[in-house]
């Protein structure tokens, strides 16, 4: 009996083992089929004609493998349902027929701002022109220079000039005494940041810019990854977070009083002066050669360019400094024409009816707006007149800026510029980084008439921009066109209209977005979206309205999102953030605030 029982048990175990083996076999076969099918699906997907190719990914820059630059661009386009629902014509039987408001989330670039695009474009252009050295050589990413190969140990006994005392750098604090160099008439704060940049650069290159902060953050981040040092001059009406962020990036920061561009103390003019000291007047060549590169003292020295000799009568011109000049640098607008514009167009499958944007340099508004109109005219024959009119590009302008009147009436003027009201140091708005009292090179392109042509002819904004970038005289009409193709043309400006948005409207909109859309935005983004809502309320059903979230509110907690600062600026702080009380009371207060927002914006619901 025991034998029989054992035999039975053995058979059961054997049967179970066979069952497991068969199950494993079927699982293996199933996995093999899944893998084969997945491989075939992947193969079919890759072979589809509409898949991105290497050519599709090309814009104004080469493909960057990894690192900061690889994260720039391809930001999401977000539909704002709560904001869109406020518009009258959304109350239709079919919700899809309503006007839809979208936000391009440029704050999701690695630098937290769309300025990453322009910064990358300007730096690459400067390197290509030889205004900056090649980037730092890092193995297979090579081709660049590496200052570390040429540097001598700065703390060695023969690396110092006999009359030069020791220079120490500790967290950007420089203590020095230069008896052998002339630094007369250079303000100490500027002298300090130049020395900091000399010690930070790994390529002999320094980029210099005047900026309200965001562009400086992008420039500093990208320049660090490429081995260059950076110096930023910014006005004192920007949030303290921007200055602190720049300093953490190792950037030399100079803060000046906010004033008119005609004042030599304007931050752009001061930045240009810093560039002249380094690049034009060559005031720091001697110090850099003897105290950073290590060329001083006796014996043969390599000058960093492969030359060596017993002595040098004067230091070699190793340093290269580039003034980015974002306001006039057309690489700025080119970056948005080549990347941001196509992204928006593709994300909405070409259905863009209006683009609303404020202007700092004007690069985003003009670059995106120019591309959208170019593309509309190019696609018209294919769409068989399916769209009734080209997309509208509308400027949003803050208080104190003269760009609104430039677009509306052709004259760059604001009431704050009148002789009776003009102040030496102006603080007309709490918005940061937008609004100007002059027309820049980038913005000016949006105010000139463009001859739009179909895809069979060369023209439009793209052709004009190419000529401008190549320093060729811009052709303003088609009188010299020798083509025999007679196609209809249309002449207009890129920027069609302008809106003036108040600080109070921006504050209201920022709080509405936080409560209803969950978006924590900065001052310029709030103005953009306020403008988008106003424009959307005038658009026909089925329209798509696009604007930009430039940066998040995290950089604005010291000013725009500081209740004390806002109220001291004479503005009302919307409710809804107080401690929890009666639920019905809080709900009624929120509804009232929402109605206040709409009333402030002049939107009827």
Buried (B, 14 or more C-beta within 10 A) or exposed (E): EEEEEEEEEEEEEEEEEEEEEEEEEEEEEEEEEEEEEEEEEEEEEEEEEEEEEEEEEEBBBEEBEEEBBEBBBEBEBBEBBBBBBBBEBBEEEEEEBBBBBBBBBBBBBBBBBBBBBBBBBBBBBBBEEEBBBBBBBBEEBEEBBBBEEBBBEBEEEEBBBEEBEEBEBEEBEBEBEBEEBEBEEBEEEBBBBBBBBBBBBBBBBBBBBBBBBBBBBBBBBBBBBBBBBBBBBBBBBBBEBBBEBBBEBBBBBBBBBBBBBEBEBBBBBBBBBBBBBBBEEBBBBBBBBBBBBBBBBEEEBBBBEEEEEEEBEEBBEBBBBBBBBBBBBBBBBBBBBBBBBBBBBEBBEBBBBBBBBBBBBBBBBBBBBBBBBBBBBBBBEEEEEEBEEBBBBBBBBBBBBBBBBBBBEEEBEBEBBEEEEEEEBBBBBBBBBBBBBBBBBBBBBBBBEBBBBBBEBEBBBBBBBBEBBEEEEEBEEBEEBEEEEEBEBEEEBBBBBBBBBBBBBBBBBBBBBBBBBEBBBBBBBBBBBBBBBBBBBBBEBBBBBBBBBBBBBBBBBBBBBBEEBBEEBEBEBBEBEEEEEEEEEBEEBBEEBBEBBBEBBEBEE
